[in-house]
Amino acid sequence: MTDRQRESMQDAGQLARNRRVLIASAGMGFIGFTLSMAFLPMYIQQLGVTDQKSIALWTGLCFGVTPLIAGVISPFWARLAVRYGNKIMVERAMLSFVIIMALTARVTDVRLLFLLRFLQGIFGGYAGMVLSMVASSSSKEDLGRHIGTLQSVQTFSTAAGPFLGGIISAAIGLRNTFYLSSCIYFASLLYVHFGYRERRGESHDGSQKEEAAPVKDVFRIAGFVPVFLVVFAIQYVDRSFGPVIPMYVAQVHGYGKGAAVLAGLILTSGSMAASIAAIWWGRQTLKKSAGALMITTTVAGTVVSLLMAIPGNTTSLLVLRVILGLTAGGTMTLAFSWGGMLIPARIRTSSFTVLASASLYAVAVSPLMSGLIMTLGVNLVFLANSIMYAMTFGLLFALRRRADET
């Protein structure tokens, strides 16, 4: 074996270790976040807000402001990442979460809570950077598989966090749960600091130096706008379930503890199914293009969401939510994989950060829009989701026909 071959094998091994560190730290981060933030309405009530409408308003503001601000400011952090390195930017974001979560445990006024959530958006952008780092360490052939693993771990952590948080907060209290979230972020920060070795400014094969790209230039990449719209649409649908499923169950069974358990079961089951689907669909990109696979998943999403809109019972809703997770749950993975095939390696960090901002905008908008639609009827949210999937399918189908014609 030549020295060049040995060096190439060592580089490949380090890239694999880097991906494992990033994926594990992302899982820890998402658990740390959902461990406490899932119970934000209860915490707002503890801060002295007693009117139910005011609790709902402050909950929506505190949840929505962070991804909204993060989506706007993340291109700025991406430019700094290209200049100073991705690793230090991820560590900066994690350190901000450590501090802000600890401060959140100390607030006594809901306005201070909102301010901290605003600051978390300014100093965040963590998920988009991890996504770009995993993508940068992957060849185009393995991109779908690696992104699928990342998405699966994030989805699983998001599903497990509220369950664990409910048990922990009952034992130690909500304030102490925020302290625990801070500690988890700190552990994740240490893991990245000591476990990740950065090769600054290079693509996965070391052949190109990265450059910072303005947002307008990113949107000029051929095919980028459709991918951006797909990411927004799929995340919009996914985030609609948080408000609608508890309301659906409550309308059938009332607002007792049994309804809360059942709503949690439906939400968790759907997320677990989507976690499995993310890995499976990601691996299918080794055999078929992500764009073609998304046509299948969006058709499934359209049909299953339409069935969910038909009035039924909670058992049918549970079954359909699992089916939706298994059939359409990998669409986000496929969308990011599709984007990875289009994005030039030299501007990958900037481009993936902008693409991830589409997801952040959907996280900010979806609960608000779903809440407004629910005032007209809970089942209409599922109908809106079906329309969103159908529009996504129409976009993908039109793009594929245009590609076939050329």
Residue pairs with C-beta under 8 A, 6 or more apart in sequence:
11 199
11 206
14 197
14 199
15 137
15 138
15 204
17 195
17 197
18 133
18 137
18 196
18 197
18 198
19 134
19 137
19 138
19 146
21 191
21 192
21 195
21 196
22 130
22 133
22 134
22 137
22 150
22 192
22 196
23 134
23 149
23 150
23 153
24 153
24 191
25 94
25 130
25 188
25 191
25 192
26 127
26 130
26 150
26 153
26 154
26 157
27 153
27 154
27 156
27 157
28 157
28 184
28 185
28 187
28 188
28 191
29 94
29 97
29 126
29 157
29 184
29 185
29 188
30 153
30 154
30 157
30 158
30 161
31 157
31 160
31 161
31 164
31 184
32 97
32 101
32 161
32 180
32 181
32 182
32 184
32 185
32 188
33 97
33 161
33 181
34 157
34 158
34 160
34 161
34 162
34 165
35 161
35 162
35 164
35 165
35 168
35 177
35 180
35 181
35 184
36 43
36 101
36 104
36 165
36 169
36 174
36 177
36 178
36 180
36 181
37 63
37 181
38 161
38 162
38 165
38 166
39 162
39 165
39 166
39 169
39 174
39 177
40 59
40 62
40 63
41 55
41 56
41 59
42 174
43 113
43 174
44 55
44 58
44 59
44 62
44 110
44 113
45 55
46 174
47 107
47 108
47 109
47 110
47 113
48 109
48 110
49 55
49 58
49 110
56 371
58 110
58 113
58 114
60 367
60 368
60 371
61 114
62 110
62 113
62 114
62 117
63 117
63 367
64 363
64 364
64 365
64 367
64 368
65 114
65 117
65 118
65 121
65 364
66 117
66 118
66 120
66 121
66 124
66 364
67 121
67 360
67 361
67 363
67 364
68 121
68 360
68 361
68 364
69 118
69 121
69 122
69 124
70 120
70 121
70 122
70 124
70 125
70 357
70 360
71 357
71 358
71 360
71 361
71 364
72 357
73 121
73 122
73 125
74 124
74 125
74 128
74 353
74 354
74 356
74 357
74 360
75 214
75 215
75 350
75 353
75 354
75 357
77 89
77 93
77 125
77 129
77 353
78 125
78 128
78 129
78 132
78 212
78 349
78 350
78 353
78 354
79 212
79 350
80 89
81 89
81 129
81 132
81 349
81 353
82 201
82 210
82 211
82 212
82 349
82 350
83 212
85 198
85 200
85 201
86 129
86 132
86 133
86 136
86 198
86 349
87 192
87 196
87 198
89 125
89 129
90 126
90 129
90 130
90 133
90 192
91 189
91 192
91 193
92 123
93 123
93 124
93 125
93 126
93 129
94 126
94 185
94 186
94 188
94 189
94 192
95 189
96 119
96 120
96 123
96 124
97 120
97 124
97 126
97 182
97 185
98 182
98 185
98 186
98 189
99 182
100 116
100 119
100 120
100 123
101 178
101 179
101 181
101 182
101 185
102 178
102 179
102 182
103 116
104 113
104 116
104 178
105 175
105 176
105 178
105 179
105 182
106 175
107 113
107 116
125 353
127 154
127 356
127 359
127 360
128 352
128 353
128 355
128 356
128 357
128 359
128 360
129 349
129 353
130 150
131 147
131 150
131 336
131 352
131 355
131 356
132 348
132 349
132 351
132 352
132 353
132 356
134 146
134 147
134 150
135 143
135 146
135 147
135 336
135 340
135 348
135 352
136 203
136 204
136 210
136 345
136 348
136 349
137 146
137 204
138 146
138 147
138 204
138 340
139 204
139 205
140 340
140 341
141 286
142 286
143 285
143 337
143 340
143 341
144 281
144 282
144 283
144 284
144 285
144 286
144 290
144 333
144 334
144 337
144 340
145 282
145 283
145 285
145 286
146 282
147 282
147 333
147 336
147 337
147 340
148 278
148 279
148 280
148 281
148 282
148 283
148 285
148 330
148 333
148 337
149 278
149 279
149 282
151 278
151 282
151 330
151 332
151 333
151 336
152 275
152 276
152 278
152 279
152 282
152 333
153 275
155 271
155 274
155 275
155 278
155 329
156 271
156 272
156 275
158 271
159 267
159 268
159 271
159 272
159 275
160 268
162 264
162 267
162 268
163 264
163 268
165 177
166 264
168 177
168 180
169 176
169 177
172 180
199 206
201 209
201 210
202 208
202 209
202 210
203 210
203 345
203 346
203 348
204 345
207 345
208 345
208 346
209 346
210 345
210 346
210 347
210 348
210 349
211 346
211 347
211 350
212 347
212 349
212 350
213 347
213 350
213 351
215 354
217 347
218 224
218 347
218 350
218 351
218 354
219 225
219 228
219 354
221 342
221 343
221 344
221 351
222 342
223 342
223 399
224 339
224 342
224 343
224 351
224 355
226 395
226 396
226 399
227 335
227 338
227 339
227 342
227 355
228 354
228 355
228 358
229 358
229 392
229 395
230 294
230 331
230 335
230 338
230 392
230 395
230 396
231 332
231 335
231 336
231 339
231 355
231 356
231 358
231 359
231 362
232 358
232 359
232 361
232 362
233 362
233 388
233 389
233 391
233 392
234 328
234 331
234 332
234 335
234 362
234 392
235 332
235 358
235 359
235 362
235 363
235 366
236 362
236 365
236 366
236 369
236 388
237 301
237 305
237 366
237 385
237 388
237 389
238 274
238 332
238 366
239 362
239 363
239 366
239 367
239 370
240 366
240 367
240 369
240 370
240 381
240 384
240 385
241 267
241 270
241 321
242 267
242 367
243 367
243 370
243 371
243 374
244 370
244 374
244 378
244 381
244 382
245 263
245 266
245 267
245 317
245 321
246 259
246 260
246 263
246 267
247 374
247 378
248 263
248 314
248 317
248 378
248 379
249 259
249 262
249 263
249 266
249 314
249 317
250 259
250 263
251 378
252 259
252 313
252 314
253 259
253 262
253 314
262 314
265 318
266 314
266 317
266 318
266 321
267 321
269 318
269 321
269 322
269 325
270 321
270 322
270 324
270 325
270 329
271 325
272 325
273 321
273 322
273 323
273 324
273 325
273 326
273 329
274 325
274 326
274 329
274 330
275 325
275 329
276 325
276 326
276 329
277 325
277 326
277 327
277 328
277 329
277 330
278 329
278 330
278 332
278 333
279 330
280 330
281 293
281 297
281 329
281 330
281 331
281 333
281 334
282 330
282 333
282 334
282 337
284 293
285 293
285 334
285 337
289 338
289 341
290 334
290 335
290 337
290 338
290 341
291 334
291 338
291 396
291 399
291 400
292 400
293 330
293 334
294 331
294 334
294 335
294 338
294 392
294 396
295 393
295 396
295 397
295 400
297 327
297 328
297 330
297 331
297 334
298 328
298 331
298 389
298 390
298 392
298 393
298 396
299 389
299 393
300 324
300 327
300 328
301 324
301 327
301 328
301 331
301 385
301 386
301 389
301 392
302 386
302 389
302 390
302 393
303 386
304 320
304 323
304 324
304 327
304 328
305 324
305 382
305 383
305 385
305 386
305 389
306 382
306 383
306 386
307 320
308 317
308 320
308 321
308 324
308 379
308 382
308 385
308 386
309 379
309 380
309 382
309 383
309 386
310 379
311 379
328 389
331 392
332 359
336 352
336 355
339 351
339 352
339 355
340 348
340 352
343 351
343 352
343 355
344 351
369 384
370 381
370 384
373 380
373 381
373 384
374 380
374 381
